[in-house]
Amino acid sequence: MSAPLQAEPAGIGATMHGWVRDLFPIRRSLSGPGVRQTLDYLAELMPGLDIHEIASGTEALDWTVPDEWTLRAAHVETETGARVIDLDDHGLHVLGYSEPVDAWMDLETLQEHLYSLPDQPEAIPYVTSYYKRRWGFCLSQRQRDALRPGRYRAVIDADLKPGVLNYADLVLPGESDREILISTYICHPMMANNELSGPAVATALARWLADRPRRFTYRFVFVPETIGAIIYLSRHMDEMKARTHAGFVLTCLGDDRAWSFMPSRRGGTVADRAARHVLERFAPGYTAYSFLERGSDERQYCSPRVDLPVVSIMRSKYATYPEYHTSLDDLDLVTPTGLEGGLAMMQAAIRALEANRTYRATLPGEPQLGKRGLYPTLSTRESGIQVRVMMNILAYADGQMDLLEMAELIGADIFHCAEIAERLCAHGLLEIVPAPERG
């Protein structure tokens, strides 16, 4: 049986929720001061986090780094000066990457620049226009329905001009230069589950790993979604293709409702197998999605000319919960217990990868366990199970099957199998087969 799923350290859920609360009000986008403020905050929590910048106009694979966006203030007011939309009321009120505007217009013209959700009348939608210049405001349908004919002044005090795009990474060296990639994004404003749960869990994971012995090297990447992953690959693709053993995109890890899994493009990688193994044991009702339902940076890491073994373990998957990409994805949706569960599952997946080795039996035939003190002297149901697992590990330790595959085959969890395999190694009955260059 698996031990209960529990995050380390104890109480970390409340700590992560505090980080989310601190970061929530920051006005983030693909670029600009909000991204830098977010990365500076995370750097205080993760010594060694390197913050990088890349100039607007730089070519990155098939993309071009966009201009930098700085948003200072925005509102829509009536002729009497009453503000019917105000960025100070909510950070989602402005269309992402809006160009600056200061103009009077009638309601009919203003409506062409407004975005709302008729089927969610209290929610402010998250809408962006990164690669086509336009301006606009997002508001609840209730607010929109309250607008009356007349003249309105629309003001967006912003800069959209050449600058830089920022991202960050942290590498924790291990015994091997084979790497586990942990990637998350830092570009969505005022969304707790779709945005901040990922950086919060990634930060807690990095702090946990920093104090542990590590077989693998861990590469943590904090990027604006899509363009950030593309930029990162444009600078590191060759080394990542050579070294990445497994990878995870961290997002939507903070609610209490569900468990979800997004596989790699073709499935079957060691990342897929480790994720499924821990989910089946700790969240047996989880939903496994198809890569056809992808929507985050697994699109870049798993693309055919890159083809890294990258998956996602999530709570409620992006685009499946009603609050997604709206103002309802807030600090009430993301909870300390939800974040703690997300971290605990990721820790379990990493433990599974660290424990996963390939073993080879050193003797022909079954070894005699009794003379080595490996056979229980008292026969109980539990001791019988222990012996069966031990004998099954010995039976399948052919130097070809790794421990994850073996655990699945014999119906045991990898953590129990790893403990037994270590004992058998200590008694000279198993030996570790060197790992291949890439999992």
C-alpha positions in Angstrom: 0.0 0.0 0.0 1.1 3.6 -0.7 1.7 6.0 2.2 -0.8 8.8 2.3 -0.2 11.6 -0.1 1.3 14.4 1.9 3.3 17.5 1.0 6.6 18.4 2.5 7.2 20.5 4.5 4.1 20.3 6.7 1.9 23.4 6.4 3.3 24.4 3.0 -0.2 25.0 1.6 -0.8 28.1 3.7 2.7 29.4 2.8 2.0 28.9 -1.0 -1.4 30.6 -0.6 0.4 33.5 0.9 2.7 33.8 -2.1 -0.3 33.6 -4.4 -2.0 36.5 -2.4 1.1 38.6 -2.7 1.4 38.1 -6.5 -2.3 38.2 -7.3 -2.6 42.1 -7.7 0.5 42.5 -10.0 -0.4 43.5 -13.5 1.3 40.9 -15.6 1.4 40.3 -19.3 3.9 38.9 -21.8 6.3 41.6 -20.9 6.6 44.8 -18.8 7.1 45.8 -15.2 4.6 43.3 -13.8 6.7 40.4 -15.1 9.8 41.8 -13.6 8.1 42.5 -10.3 6.9 38.9 -10.3 10.3 37.4 -11.1 12.0 39.6 -8.5 9.5 38.3 -5.8 10.2 34.7 -6.8 14.0 35.3 -6.8 13.7 36.3 -3.1 12.3 32.8 -2.5 14.7 30.9 -4.7 18.3 32.0 -4.4 20.1 31.4 -7.7 17.1 32.2 -9.9 18.5 33.9 -13.0 16.4 36.6 -14.6 17.0 37.2 -18.3 15.9 39.6 -20.9 15.5 39.5 -24.6 15.0 42.5 -26.9 11.8 43.1 -28.8 12.2 42.2 -32.4 14.5 39.3 -31.7 13.8 36.2 -33.8 13.0 33.1 -31.8 12.3 30.0 -33.9 9.4 31.0 -36.1 8.4 33.9 -33.9 9.4 37.4 -33.2 9.6 38.8 -29.6 6.8 41.5 -29.4 7.1 45.0 -28.1 7.1 45.6 -24.4 3.8 46.7 -22.8 3.6 49.0 -19.8 0.1 49.7 -18.5 -0.2 52.5 -16.0 -4.0 53.4 -15.8 -7.2 53.0 -17.8 -10.8 54.0 -17.5 -14.0 54.8 -19.3 -16.0 57.8 -18.1 -19.3 59.5 -19.0 -19.6 63.2 -19.8 -20.3 63.9 -16.1 -17.0 62.3 -15.2 -18.5 59.2 -13.7 -16.2 56.2 -14.3 -18.1 53.2 -15.6 -15.0 51.1 -16.0 -11.8 51.6 -14.0 -8.6 49.5 -14.1 -8.2 50.3 -10.4 -11.3 48.2 -9.7 -10.0 45.1 -11.4 -6.8 44.3 -13.3 -8.7 42.4 -16.1 -10.7 45.5 -17.2 -8.2 46.2 -20.0 -7.7 44.1 -23.1 -4.2 42.7 -22.8 -1.6 44.6 -24.9 -4.0 47.4 -25.7 -2.4 50.3 -27.5 -2.8 53.7 -25.8 -6.0 55.7 -26.5 -7.6 58.9 -25.2 -10.8 59.6 -27.2 -14.5 60.5 -26.9 -17.1 58.4 -28.7 -20.7 57.4 -28.7 -21.9 54.2 -27.0 -22.2 52.4 -30.4 -18.6 53.0 -31.2 -17.5 52.1 -27.7 -19.3 48.8 -27.9 -16.9 47.8 -30.7 -14.1 47.8 -28.1 -15.9 46.0 -25.2 -15.7 42.3 -24.3 -18.0 40.5 -21.9 -19.5 37.1 -21.3 -23.3 37.0 -21.7 -23.5 33.5 -20.1 -21.5 34.6 -17.1 -23.0 38.0 -16.3 -20.9 38.7 -13.2 -17.5 37.6 -14.6 -14.9 39.8 -16.3 -13.3 37.9 -19.2 -9.5 37.7 -19.8 -8.9 38.8 -23.4 -5.6 39.7 -25.1 -4.4 40.9 -28.5 -0.7 40.3 -28.4 0.1 40.3 -32.1 -2.4 42.8 -33.6 -2.6 46.3 -32.4 -6.0 47.3 -31.0 -7.4 48.6 -27.7 -10.3 47.5 -25.6 -11.9 47.0 -22.2 -13.3 43.9 -20.6 -16.2 44.1 -18.2 -19.0 42.0 -16.8 -22.2 41.6 -18.8 -24.0 43.2 -15.9 -21.8 46.3 -16.2 -22.2 46.4 -20.0 -26.0 46.1 -19.8 -26.0 49.2 -17.5 -24.4 51.5 -20.1 -26.7 54.1 -21.5 -26.6 56.0 -24.8 -24.4 59.0 -24.7 -20.8 60.1 -25.1 -17.9 58.3 -23.3 -14.2 59.0 -22.9 -12.0 55.9 -23.2 -8.5 56.3 -21.7 -5.7 53.8 -21.7 -2.4 55.2 -20.4 0.1 52.6 -21.7 3.3 52.2 -23.7 3.5 49.6 -26.4 7.0 50.0 -27.9 10.3 48.2 -28.3 11.8 47.0 -25.0 12.5 43.6 -23.5 10.8 40.4 -22.5 11.9 38.8 -19.3 12.0 35.2 -18.1 13.9 33.2 -15.5 15.5 29.9 -14.8 17.1 27.9 -12.0 19.3 24.8 -12.4 19.8 22.5 -9.4 22.7 20.2 -10.2 22.4 16.5 -9.4 24.6 13.4 -9.5 23.8 13.1 -13.3 23.5 15.8 -15.9 20.3 14.2 -17.1 17.6 16.7 -16.3 14.0 17.0 -15.1 12.3 20.0 -16.6 9.8 22.0 -14.5 8.2 24.8 -16.6 5.6 27.3 -15.6 4.3 30.6 -16.8 4.2 34.1 -15.4 2.0 36.2 -17.8 -1.6 36.0 -16.7 -2.9 38.9 -14.6 -5.2 38.3 -11.6 -5.9 34.7 -12.1 -5.1 32.3 -9.3 -5.5 28.8 -10.6 -4.6 29.1 -14.2 -1.7 31.4 -13.4 -0.3 31.6 -9.9 -0.8 28.0 -8.7 1.9 27.0 -11.2 4.7 29.4 -10.0 3.8 28.8 -6.4 4.1 25.0 -6.7 7.2 25.3 -8.8 8.8 27.5 -6.2 7.9 25.2 -3.3 9.2 22.2 -5.4 12.5 24.0 -6.0 12.9 24.8 -2.3 12.2 21.2 -1.4 14.6 19.8 -3.9 17.4 22.2 -2.9 17.6 20.5 0.4 17.6 16.9 -0.9 20.1 14.6 -2.5 19.3 14.5 -6.2 20.1 11.9 -8.8 18.9 14.2 -11.6 19.6 17.8 -12.4 16.5 20.0 -12.2 15.8 22.8 -14.6 13.1 25.3 -13.4 11.8 27.6 -16.1 9.5 30.6 -15.5 8.4 32.1 -18.8 5.5 34.0 -20.4 3.3 31.3 -21.9 3.9 30.2 -25.5 6.4 32.9 -26.6 8.5 32.4 -23.5 8.8 28.6 -24.0 9.6 29.3 -27.7 12.3 31.8 -26.7 13.7 29.4 -24.1 13.9 26.6 -26.7 15.5 28.9 -29.2 18.4 29.3 -26.7 18.6 25.9 -25.0 17.0 23.4 -27.4 20.1 21.3 -28.2 21.1 20.8 -24.6 17.5 20.1 -23.5 17.1 17.5 -26.3 20.3 15.8 -25.2 19.7 16.0 -21.4 15.9 16.0 -20.6 14.9 12.8 -19.0 11.4 13.9 -18.1 9.5 17.2 -17.8 6.3 18.8 -16.4 4.4 21.9 -17.2 3.0 23.2 -14.0 -0.4 25.0 -14.2 -3.9 24.7 -12.6 -2.7 23.0 -9.4 -4.6 25.0 -6.8 -8.2 24.0 -6.5 -9.8 21.2 -4.6 -12.1 19.8 -7.2 -10.3 17.3 -9.5 -7.1 15.6 -10.7 -6.2 15.7 -14.4 -3.4 14.5 -16.6 -2.1 15.8 -19.9 0.2 13.3 -21.7 3.1 13.9 -23.9 2.4 14.0 -27.7 2.9 10.3 -28.2 2.7 9.1 -24.6 4.6 6.2 -23.1 7.6 8.3 -22.0 9.0 7.9 -18.5 7.3 11.2 -17.6 4.0 9.8 -18.7 4.6 6.6 -16.8 5.7 8.2 -13.6 2.7 10.7 -13.6 0.2 8.0 -14.3 1.7 5.7 -11.7 1.3 8.3 -8.9 -2.1 9.5 -10.0 -3.5 5.9 -10.2 -2.4 5.4 -6.6 -3.2 8.7 -5.0 -6.0 10.0 -7.2 -7.6 6.9 -8.9 -10.6 9.0 -10.2 -8.4 11.3 -12.2 -9.2 12.3 -15.7 -6.7 11.5 -18.4 -7.0 13.9 -21.3 -5.7 13.4 -24.9 -2.9 15.4 -26.3 -5.5 16.6 -28.8 -6.9 18.6 -25.9 -3.6 20.4 -25.2 -3.4 24.1 -24.5 -0.3 25.1 -22.6 3.4 24.9 -23.1 3.4 21.2 -23.8 2.6 22.4 -27.3 6.1 23.7 -27.6 8.1 21.2 -25.6 6.4 18.2 -27.4 6.4 19.6 -30.9 7.9 17.2 -33.5 11.3 18.9 -34.0 11.7 19.3 -30.2 9.9 16.1 -28.9 10.7 16.4 -25.2 9.1 13.9 -22.7 6.9 16.6 -21.1 3.5 16.1 -19.4 1.2 17.9 -17.0 -0.3 16.9 -13.7 -3.2 19.3 -12.8 -6.1 19.7 -10.5 -9.0 21.1 -12.7 -7.5 21.3 -16.2 -7.4 24.6 -18.0 -10.5 25.4 -20.1 -12.6 22.9 -18.2 -13.7 24.8 -15.1 -16.2 27.7 -15.3 -14.0 30.3 -13.7 -11.2 29.8 -16.3 -9.9 33.0 -17.9 -12.2 35.2 -15.9 -12.2 37.3 -12.8 -13.8 34.3 -11.0 -10.4 32.5 -11.0 -9.6 34.2 -7.7 -8.2 33.6 -4.3 -11.3 31.8 -3.2 -11.0 29.2 -6.0 -7.4 28.4 -5.0 -7.0 27.0 -1.5 -4.2 26.1 0.8 -5.3 22.4 0.7 -5.6 22.5 -3.1 -2.1 23.9 -3.5 -0.7 21.4 -0.9 -2.3 18.5 -2.8 -0.8 19.8 -6.1 2.7 20.0 -4.5 2.4 16.6 -2.9 1.5 14.9 -6.2 4.4 16.6 -8.0 6.7 15.5 -5.1 5.4 12.0 -5.5 6.1 12.1 -9.3 9.7 13.3 -8.7 10.2 10.6 -6.0 9.0 8.0 -8.5 11.5 9.3 -11.1 14.3 9.4 -8.6 13.5 5.8 -7.5 13.1 4.5 -11.0 16.2 2.4 -11.9 16.8 -0.7 -14.0 18.0 -3.7 -12.1 19.6 -7.0 -13.1 19.7 -10.2 -11.1 23.2 -11.4 -10.2 22.5 -15.1 -9.8 20.9 -17.7 -12.0 17.8 -19.3 -10.4 16.0 -18.1 -7.4 18.3 -17.1 -4.6 17.8 -18.4 -1.1 16.4 -15.6 0.9 16.3 -17.3 4.3 20.1 -17.5 4.7 20.4 -13.8 4.0 17.7 -12.9 6.5 15.4 -11.7 3.8 12.7 -14.3 4.4 10.2 -13.6 7.3 10.3 -16.1 10.1 6.7 -15.3 11.0 4.1 -16.1 8.3 1.4 -13.4 8.1 -0.7 -12.1 5.3 1.5 -9.0 5.2 4.7 -10.9 5.2 3.4 -13.1 2.4 2.7 -10.0 0.2 6.2 -8.8 1.0 7.8 -12.0 -0.1 5.7 -12.2 -3.3 6.8 -8.6 -4.2 10.4 -9.5 -3.5 10.3 -12.7 -5.6 8.5 -10.9 -8.4 11.2 -8.2 -8.5 13.8 -10.8 -8.7 11.9 -12.6 -11.4 11.7 -9.6 -13.7 15.1 -8.0 -12.9 16.5 -8.8 -16.4 18.3 -5.6 -16.9 15.8 -4.4 -19.5 12.7 -3.6 -17.5 12.8 -0.5 -15.3 11.2 -0.3 -11.8 8.2 1.7 -13.0 7.3 -0.9 -15.5 8.0 -3.7 -13.0 5.8 -2.1 -10.4 2.9 -1.7 -12.8 3.3 -5.3 -13.9 3.3 -6.8 -10.5 0.7 -4.5 -9.1 2.8 -2.7 -6.5 3.8 0.9 -6.0 7.3 2.0 -7.0 8.2 3.3 -3.6 7.7 -0.1 -2.0 9.5 -1.8 -4.9 12.4 0.6 -4.5 12.8 -0.2 -0.8 12.9 -3.9 -1.6 15.3 -3.4 -4.6 17.7 -1.5 -2.4 17.7 -4.3 0.2 18.3 -6.9 -2.5 21.2 -4.8 -3.9 22.7 -4.5 -0.4 22.7 -8.4 -0.3 24.3 -8.6 -3.7 21.2 -10.2 -5.4 20.6 -7.2 -7.7 22.8 -4.7 -9.5 21.9 -1.4 -11.0 22.1 -1.1 -14.8 23.5 2.2 -15.9 20.8 4.5 -17.2 20.7 5.4 -20.9 21.4 8.9 -22.0 17.7 9.8 -22.3 14.7 8.3 -20.7 
